[in-house]
Amino acid sequence: MDGILADQPWERSGTPRFTEVIGIGGGFFNSAQLLASFWLFPGPGGSYVLQINVNGASRLGSSRPENWGELLDLLERGEGASRQIVTAVRFSGVAVPTFREPSELARDLHDVDHIDIETSTIDELLHESAQAAYDSIAPLRKAVGRIADRLRAGHSRAAIRDLPALTASVQTLTNVTAMLSTARDTVGSHRSDFDALVARLCLVIDAIIERQARQEWPGVADVLDAELTPTLSAWSSVVRRVWTV
């Protein structure tokens, strides 16, 4: 299918009112794929019934959604790691990054001539998050070594400027790790490993903040070298056991 508005014949009785294509085979978004399409065709009493096809799986709605929020709910129904999650939307060719905001959820679809949507499964999103975090480990380790060296060399002012950004990066990694640990279907028996990593990262952040507050710069350097660096190595090792990264 192409990402255009097009009338098509329908096998059932009645002529479809129109066909809307959701998602395309390469072009609108960074990694677009054929995601979904829906047809409105006459039902009993002249009402129009919505059929949604998501990656080849057909879903029927009792009526045309009145707003984007209703359609989003139809698209994301399901359970488990294979459930589809909408990640990007265009209404009539215009990208809408705020498509989950209340004002957009209430958007009337009657004036929208076509909708392009990108989706991923929960498992795919988790893998992408793990990959992005994994790719950040190497530069993070370099930053850790550089800051530790500056602190030990007495360049505390330069290192202090970098510490807030470093701490924020470690906090972000902690949050991602906590999210990954909750994905039981994906991480399986490695959930305890992710939980342990979260605990280690939290301890590292606390230790950095505590020593920074006392201006114990050699102590901060020790935490970076002796605690954070091996924790980052352990993080990479655990992720490689779960995903291909």
For each residue, the residues with C-beta under 8 A, 3 or more apart:
1: 21 24 25 34 37
2: 6 21 24
3: 21 23 24 27 28 114 116
4: 21 114
5: 18 19 20 21 113 114
6: 2 19 21
7: 16 18 19
8: 16 19 39
9: 15 16
10: 14 15 16 39 41
11:
12: 41
13: 42
14: 10 41 42 43
15: 9 10 41 42
16: 7 8 9 10 19 39 40 41
17: 40 41 42 48
18: 5 7 39 40
19: 5 6 7 8 16 37 38 39
20: 5 37 38 39 40 114 115
21: 1 2 3 4 5 6 24 37 114 116
22: 35 36 37 38 52 75 115 116 117
23: 3 28 32 33 34 35 36 37 116 117 118 119
24: 1 2 3 21 27 28 32 33 34 116
25: 1 32 33 34
26: 32 33
27: 3 24 32
28: 3 23 24 32 90 116 118
29: 32 88 116 118
30:
31: 118
32: 23 24 25 26 27 28 29 35 118
33: 23 24 25 26 118
34: 1 23 24 25 55
35: 22 23 32 54 55 84 117 118 119
36: 22 23 52 53 54 55 75 117 119
37: 1 19 20 21 22 23 52 53
38: 19 20 22 50 51 52 53
39: 8 10 16 18 19 20 50 51
40: 16 17 18 20 48 49 50 64
41: 10 12 14 15 16 17 48 49 51
42: 13 14 15 17 46 47 48 49
43: 14 46 47 48 49
44: 47
45:
46: 42 43
47: 42 43 44 63
48: 17 40 41 42 43 63 64
49: 40 41 42 43 60 61 62 63 64
50: 38 39 40 60 61 62 63 64 65 74
51: 38 39 41 58 59 60 61
52: 22 36 37 38 58 59 60 61 74 75
53: 36 37 38 56 57 58 59
54: 35 36 57 59 75 84 119
55: 34 35 36 84 119
56: 53
57: 53 54
58: 51 52 53
59: 51 52 53 54 74 77
60: 49 50 51 52
61: 49 50 51 52 64 65 74
62: 49 50
63: 47 48 49 50
64: 40 48 49 50 61 109
65: 50 61 68 69 70 71 74 109
66: 70 108 109
67: 70 71 105 106 107 108 109
68: 65 71 72 89 91 99 104 105 106 107 109
69: 65 72 73 105 106 107
70: 65 66 67 73 74
71: 65 67 68 74 75 109 115
72: 68 69 75 76 86 99 100 105
73: 69 70 76 77
74: 50 52 59 61 65 70 71 77
75: 22 36 52 54 71 72 84 86 117 119
76: 72 73 83 84 85 86
77: 59 73 74 83
78: 82 83 84
79: 83
80: 83 122 185
81: 121 122 123 126 183 185 186
82: 78 121 122 123
83: 76 77 78 79 80 121 122
84: 35 54 55 75 76 78 119 120 121
85: 76 119 120 121 122 125
86: 72 75 76 89 99 117 118 119
87: 118 119 120 125
88: 29 95 97 117 118
89: 68 86 95 96 99 115 116 117 118
90: 28 93 94 95 96 115 116 117
91: 68 94 96 107 112 115
92: 112 113 114 115
93: 90 114 116
94: 90 91
95: 88 89 90
96: 89 90 91 99 104
97: 88
98: 101 103 104
99: 68 72 86 89 96 104 105
100: 72 104 105
101: 98 104 105
102: 105 106
103: 98 106 107
104: 68 96 98 99 100 101 107
105: 67 68 69 72 99 100 101 102
106: 67 68 69 102 103
107: 67 68 69 91 103 104 112
108: 66 67 111 112
109: 64 65 66 67 68 71 112 115
110:
111: 108
112: 91 92 107 108 109 115
113: 5 92
114: 3 4 5 20 21 92 93
115: 20 22 71 89 90 91 92 109 112
116: 3 21 22 23 24 28 29 89 90 93
117: 22 23 35 36 75 86 88 89 90
118: 23 28 29 31 32 33 35 86 87 88 89
119: 23 35 36 54 55 75 84 85 86 87
120: 84 85 87 124 125 128
121: 81 82 83 84 85 124 125
122: 80 81 82 83 85 125 126 183
123: 81 82 126 127 183 185 186
124: 120 121 127 128
125: 85 87 120 121 122 128 129
126: 81 122 123 129 130 179 180 183 186
127: 123 124 130 131 186 243
128: 120 124 125 131 132
129: 125 126 132 133 176 179 180
130: 126 127 133 134 176 180 239 242 243 245
131: 127 128 134 135 243 245
132: 128 129 135 136
133: 129 130 136 137 173 176 177 235 239
134: 130 131 137 236 239 240 245
135: 131 132 138 245
136: 132 133 139 140 169 173
137: 133 134 140 141 232 235 236
138: 135 141 142
139: 136 142 143
140: 136 137 143 144 166 169 170 173 232
141: 137 138 144 145 229 232 233
142: 138 139 145 146
143: 139 140 146 147 162 166 169
144: 140 141 147 148 166 224 225 228 229 232
145: 141 142 148 149 224 225 229
146: 142 143 149 150 162
147: 143 144 150 151 159 162 163 166 221 224
148: 144 145 151 152 220 221 224 225
149: 145 146 152 153 221
150: 146 147 153 155 156 158 159 162
151: 147 148 155 156 159 217 218 220 221 224
152: 148 149 217 218 221
153: 149 150
154:
155: 150 151 158 159
156: 150 151 159 160 215 217
157: 160 161
158: 150 155 161 162
159: 147 150 151 155 156 162 163 217 220
160: 156 157 163 212
161: 157 158 164
162: 143 146 147 150 158 159 165 166
163: 147 159 160 166 167 208 212 220
164: 161 167 168
165: 162 168 169
166: 140 143 144 147 162 163 169 170 208
167: 163 164 170 171 205 208 209
168: 164 165 171 172
169: 136 140 143 165 166 172 173
170: 140 166 167 173 174 201 204 205 208 228
171: 167 168 174 175 205
172: 168 169 175 176
173: 133 136 140 169 170 176 177 201 235
174: 170 171 177 178 198 201 202 205
175: 171 172 178 179
176: 129 130 133 172 173 179 180
177: 133 173 174 180 181 194 197 198 201 235
178: 174 175 181 182 194 198
179: 126 129 175 176 182 183
180: 126 129 130 176 177 183 186 187 194
181: 177 178 187 191 194 195 197 198
182: 178 179
183: 81 122 123 126 179 180 186 187
184: 187 188 191
185: 80 81 123 188
186: 81 123 126 127 180 183 242
187: 180 181 183 184 190 191 193 194 242
188: 184 185 191 242
189: 192
190: 187 193 194 238 241 242
191: 181 184 187 188 194 195
192: 189 195 196
193: 187 190 196 197 238 241
194: 177 178 180 181 187 190 191 197 198 238
195: 181 191 192 198 199
196: 192 193 199 200
197: 177 181 193 194 200 201 231 234 235 238
198: 174 177 178 181 194 195 201 202
199: 195 196 202 203
200: 196 197 203 204 227 231 234
201: 170 173 174 177 197 198 204 205 231 235
202: 174 198 199 205 206
203: 199 200 206 207 227
204: 170 200 201 207 208 223 227 228 231
205: 167 170 171 174 201 202 208 209
206: 202 203 209 210
207: 203 204 210 211 223 227
208: 163 166 167 170 204 205 211 212 220 223 224 228
209: 167 205 206 212 213
210: 206 207 213 214
211: 207 208 214 216 217 219 220 223
212: 160 163 208 209 215 216 220
213: 209 210
214: 210 211 219
215: 156 212
216: 211 212 219 220
217: 151 152 156 159 211 220 221
218: 151 152 221 222
219: 211 214 216 222 223
220: 148 151 159 163 208 211 212 216 217 223 224
221: 147 148 149 151 152 217 218 224 225
222: 218 219 225 226 227
223: 204 207 208 211 219 220 226 227 228
224: 144 145 147 148 151 208 220 221 227 228 229
225: 144 145 148 221 222 228 229
226: 222 223 229 230
227: 200 203 204 207 222 223 224 230 231
228: 144 170 204 208 223 224 225 231 232
229: 141 144 145 224 225 226 232 233
230: 226 227 233 234
231: 197 200 201 204 227 228 234 235
232: 137 140 141 144 228 229 235 236
233: 141 229 230 236 237
234: 197 200 230 231 237 238
235: 133 137 173 177 197 201 231 232 238 239
236: 134 137 232 233 239 240
237: 233 234 240 241
238: 190 193 194 197 234 235 241 242
239: 130 133 134 235 236 242 243 245
240: 134 236 237 243 245
241: 190 193 237 238
242: 130 186 187 188 190 238 239
243: 127 130 131 239 240
244:
245: 130 131 134 135 239 240
